[in-house]
Amino acid sequence: DRSAGDCAPGAGLAGTLAEESGMGSQRVHWRQIKSLLNDPFVQRGGGKRMEKLFELGIGLVASVPFSFQDGKGIVVYYSRSTADVQMLRCSTNERYLVGSTDLVGANYAIQKAREQASELRKELIQEARRKLRKE
């Protein structure tokens, strides 16, 4: 399955980041996994995903929201605990993250229209075949 499903905002890592980052902004929102684990107000989904990420060495996450046509969401970028935070947060890298998010968001937003166009083309082909068979 290559599509992202809708989920209730505010739960789990992605939901928390979406809520905190403000879906209307297009800036990079950074959070440390450890601070999220220590925050009693962060709702955790099943499976202890944040704990597992932290155990694997993921220490910092960045989220960038997108909103195109009928699609909106966030892209979450994970980095290891030992990564150079200054390099991650430099303006060049943040512009790269925002640009990458724009590409992901545009691709996600066009998916519904692409599927509808494909169905329309199939119907037109079927109609043309029916007309040919009648002649």
Buried (B, 14 or more C-beta within 10 A) or exposed (E): EEEEEEEEBEBBBBBBBBBEBEBEEBEBBBBBBEEBBEEEEBEBBEEEEBEEBBEEEBBBBBBBBBBBEEBBBBBBBBBEEEBEEEEBEEEEBBEEBBEEBBEBBBEBBBBEEEEEEEEEEEEEEEEEEEEEEEE
